[in-house]
Amino acid sequence: MIDADCSDELLQMIAEHEPDLIVTDCALPNLDLKAVIEHSHARSPTARNRVILRTATQNENQILDLLNLGAVDHVAKPFNAYIVVARCMRLIDMNVAN
């Protein structure tokens, strides 16, 4: 698990560590989620299965925009940790199978 405070730091960590999965909060300050999704997809052809959004917002347009851009899932707060882990494991298994 890696932790980042802003888009630039997160993009650098993605490049260095090539994570199997990115779970990010939509409400973090200084975080450009579109840039994160685009950067993640540019690094790997299988990256479309890598970004899960976590948010408390009910802004459906923002969520739909990010899902259409390539985020693979959305988890609304408050969330059940077991469900989030199950979704993460499913996506990792899908990446391994491909």
PASEBA-1860 file (N, C-alpha, C; in nm, 3 decimals):
! residues 98
1> MIDADCSD> 0.085/-0.117/0.000/0.000/0.000/0.000/0.089/0.123/0.000 ~ 0.054/0.219/-0.084/0.125/0.346/-0.088/0.027/0.458/-0.061 ~ 0.078/0.569/-0.013/-0.006/0.682/0.025/0.049/0.807/-0.040 ~ -0.038/0.888/-0.098/0.004/1.011/-0.164/-0.089/1.124/-0.125 ~ -0.035/1.246/-0.123/-0.112/1.364/-0.083/-0.157/1.450/-0.200 ~ -0.101/1.428/-0.319/-0.138/1.511/-0.434/-0.118/1.432/-0.562 ~ -0.168/1.485/-0.672/-0.160/1.416/-0.801/-0.018/1.386/-0.843 ~ 0.070/1.486/-0.833/0.208/1.466/-0.877/0.275/1.352/-0.801
9> ELLQMIAE> 0.255/1.350/-0.669/0.313/1.245/-0.587/0.254/1.109/-0.623 ~ 0.124/1.103/-0.644/0.059/0.978/-0.680/0.106/0.929/-0.816 ~ 0.116/1.018/-0.914/0.163/0.979/-1.047/0.305/0.924/-1.041 ~ 0.390/0.986/-0.960/0.527/0.939/-0.944/0.528/0.799/-0.881 ~ 0.445/0.779/-0.781/0.438/0.649/-0.715/0.384/0.541/-0.807 ~ 0.287/0.576/-0.891/0.235/0.480/-0.989/0.347/0.437/-1.084 ~ 0.427/0.534/-1.129/0.537/0.504/-1.220/0.643/0.417/-1.153 ~ 0.673/0.444/-1.027/0.778/0.371/-0.956/0.734/0.231/-0.914
17> HEPDLIVT> 0.611/0.217/-0.866/0.568/0.092/-0.804/0.476/0.007/-0.891 ~ 0.419/0.064/-0.997/0.327/-0.006/-1.086/0.227/-0.092/-1.008 ~ 0.141/-0.029/-0.929/0.047/-0.105/-0.846/-0.056/-0.181/-0.929 ~ -0.101/-0.293/-0.875/-0.205/-0.371/-0.941/-0.340/-0.302/-0.934 ~ -0.358/-0.218/-0.833/-0.487/-0.156/-0.810/-0.467/-0.022/-0.739 ~ -0.548/0.075/-0.777/-0.546/0.207/-0.714/-0.685/0.233/-0.658 ~ -0.692/0.255/-0.528/-0.817/0.294/-0.463/-0.795/0.435/-0.412 ~ -0.873/0.529/-0.461/-0.849/0.668/-0.425/-0.977/0.739/-0.386
25> DCALPNLD> -0.962/0.836/-0.299/-1.074/0.916/-0.251/-1.093/1.034/-0.346 ~ -1.213/1.054/-0.392/-1.243/1.164/-0.485/-1.231/1.301/-0.421 ~ -1.238/1.308/-0.289/-1.242/1.438/-0.222/-1.105/1.487/-0.175 ~ -0.998/1.417/-0.206/-0.867/1.462/-0.161/-0.830/1.592/-0.230 ~ -0.777/1.688/-0.153/-0.736/1.814/-0.213/-0.613/1.792/-0.303 ~ -0.599/1.874/-0.403/-0.484/1.869/-0.494/-0.472/1.735/-0.567 ~ -0.584/1.669/-0.590/-0.581/1.542/-0.661/-0.664/1.553/-0.787 ~ -0.598/1.541/-0.902/-0.665/1.544/-1.031/-0.691/1.400/-1.074
33> LKAVIEHS> -0.810/1.352/-1.046/-0.841/1.212/-1.073/-0.837/1.178/-1.221 ~ -0.874/1.272/-1.306/-0.866/1.247/-1.451/-0.722/1.220/-1.492 ~ -0.628/1.299/-1.439/-0.487/1.278/-1.471/-0.438/1.144/-1.419 ~ -0.482/1.106/-1.300/-0.441/0.978/-1.242/-0.492/0.862/-1.328 ~ -0.618/0.867/-1.368/-0.675/0.760/-1.451/-0.605/0.754/-1.587 ~ -0.588/0.868/-1.651/-0.523/0.871/-1.782/-0.379/0.820/-1.773 ~ -0.306/0.862/-1.670/-0.167/0.819/-1.653/-0.160/0.668/-1.629 ~ -0.248/0.619/-1.545/-0.252/0.476/-1.516/-0.278/0.395/-1.642
41> HARSPTAR> -0.371/0.439/-1.724/-0.405/0.368/-1.848/-0.293/0.375/-1.950 ~ -0.221/0.485/-1.953/-0.113/0.500/-2.049/0.004/0.408/-2.017 ~ 0.020/0.370/-1.892/0.133/0.288/-1.849/0.117/0.140/-1.880 ~ -0.006/0.094/-1.892/-0.027/-0.050/-1.909/-0.156/-0.077/-1.986 ~ -0.152/-0.169/-2.081/-0.274/-0.201/-2.155/-0.382/-0.265/-2.067 ~ -0.345/-0.325/-1.955/-0.443/-0.385/-1.865/-0.486/-0.289/-1.755 ~ -0.440/-0.166/-1.762/-0.465/-0.071/-1.654/-0.611/-0.032/-1.640 ~ -0.693/-0.059/-1.738/-0.834/-0.019/-1.728/-0.904/-0.086/-1.610
49> NRVILRTA> -0.844/-0.187/-1.555/-0.903/-0.255/-1.439/-0.844/-0.207/-1.308 ~ -0.782/-0.091/-1.304/-0.701/-0.058/-1.188/-0.755/0.049/-1.095 ~ -0.844/0.132/-1.132/-0.881/0.247/-1.049/-1.021/0.229/-0.991 ~ -1.029/0.231/-0.859/-1.157/0.231/-0.787/-1.171/0.365/-0.718 ~ -1.284/0.429/-0.736/-1.311/0.558/-0.674/-1.383/0.537/-0.541 ~ -1.342/0.614/-0.442/-1.408/0.610/-0.311/-1.456/0.752/-0.283 ~ -1.584/0.769/-0.256/-1.634/0.905/-0.243/-1.755/0.914/-0.152 ~ -1.770/1.031/-0.093/-1.889/1.063/-0.013/-1.984/1.149/-0.094
57> TQNENQIL> -1.939/1.196/-0.208/-2.020/1.287/-0.289/-2.136/1.214/-0.355 ~ -2.241/1.285/-0.374/-2.354/1.232/-0.449/-2.359/1.296/-0.588 ~ -2.249/1.358/-0.629/-2.240/1.423/-0.759/-2.229/1.313/-0.866 ~ -2.343/1.270/-0.914/-2.347/1.160/-1.009/-2.274/1.193/-1.139 ~ -2.278/1.319/-1.182/-2.209/1.357/-1.305/-2.059/1.338/-1.291 ~ -2.002/1.378/-1.177/-1.858/1.360/-1.155/-1.823/1.211/-1.155 ~ -1.901/1.133/-1.086/-1.875/0.989/-1.079/-1.886/0.926/-1.218 ~ -1.991/0.958/-1.293/-2.008/0.904/-1.428/-1.895/0.946/-1.521
65> DLLNLGAV> -1.852/1.072/-1.512/-1.740/1.119/-1.594/-1.615/1.035/-1.568 ~ -1.585/1.009/-1.440/-1.465/0.933/-1.406/-1.479/0.785/-1.444 ~ -1.597/0.730/-1.430/-1.619/0.592/-1.475/-1.607/0.581/-1.627 ~ -1.662/0.679/-1.699/-1.651/0.679/-1.845/-1.507/0.701/-1.890 ~ -1.429/0.771/-1.810/-1.288/0.793/-1.842/-1.208/0.665/-1.822 ~ -1.258/0.575/-1.738/-1.189/0.448/-1.722/-1.178/0.393/-1.582 ~ -1.226/0.467/-1.483/-1.228/0.407/-1.349/-1.319/0.285/-1.356 ~ -1.284/0.180/-1.287/-1.357/0.055/-1.303/-1.469/0.036/-1.202
73> DHVAKPFN> -1.465/0.109/-1.092/-1.567/0.089/-0.990/-1.577/0.213/-0.903 ~ -1.686/0.220/-0.828/-1.712/0.332/-0.737/-1.766/0.274/-0.607 ~ -1.711/0.320/-0.496/-1.757/0.277/-0.364/-1.801/0.400/-0.289 ~ -1.927/0.403/-0.247/-1.981/0.519/-0.176/-1.955/0.506/-0.026 ~ -1.922/0.620/0.035/-1.908/0.625/0.181/-2.044/0.647/0.243 ~ -2.070/0.595/0.359/-1.984/0.501/0.432/-1.987/0.366/0.362 ~ -1.878/0.294/0.369/-1.869/0.167/0.299/-1.832/0.055/0.396 ~ -1.861/-0.066/0.354/-1.826/-0.185/0.429/-1.689/-0.230/0.381
81> AYIVVARC> -1.593/-0.237/0.471/-1.455/-0.272/0.434/-1.447/-0.408/0.367 ~ -1.528/-0.503/0.410/-1.526/-0.637/0.349/-1.569/-0.633/0.203 ~ -1.665/-0.548/0.172/-1.710/-0.534/0.034/-1.601/-0.470/-0.051 ~ -1.534/-0.369/0.003/-1.426/-0.304/-0.071/-1.314/-0.405/-0.098 ~ -1.276/-0.483/0.001/-1.171/-0.584/-0.017/-1.214/-0.686/-0.121 ~ -1.339/-0.730/-0.117/-1.388/-0.827/-0.216/-1.380/-0.770/-0.357 ~ -1.418/-0.644/-0.374/-1.410/-0.582/-0.507/-1.265/-0.572/-0.553 ~ -1.176/-0.535/-0.461/-1.034/-0.525/-0.495/-0.979/-0.661/-0.538
89> MRLIDMNV> -1.011/-0.765/-0.463/-0.963/-0.899/-0.496/-1.017/-0.945/-0.632 ~ -1.142/-0.914/-0.661/-1.200/-0.950/-0.791/-1.122/-0.884/-0.904 ~ -1.090/-0.756/-0.888/-1.018/-0.686/-0.994/-0.876/-0.738/-1.009 ~ -0.810/-0.768/-0.898/-0.675/-0.823/-0.906/-0.679/-0.960/-0.974 ~ -0.777/-1.043/-0.939/-0.792/-1.173/-1.004/-0.817/-1.158/-1.154 ~ -0.896/-1.059/-1.193/-0.921/-1.034/-1.335/-0.792/-0.996/-1.407 ~ -0.709/-0.914/-1.343/-0.582/-0.874/-1.403/-0.489/-0.994/-1.419 ~ -0.485/-1.083/-1.320/-0.401/-1.201/-1.327/-0.448/-1.294/-1.438
97> AN> -0.580/-1.309/-1.452/-0.636/-1.396/-1.555/-0.606/-1.346/-1.695 ~ -0.595/-1.214/-1.710/-0.568/-1.157/-1.841/-0.420/-1.151/-1.863
END
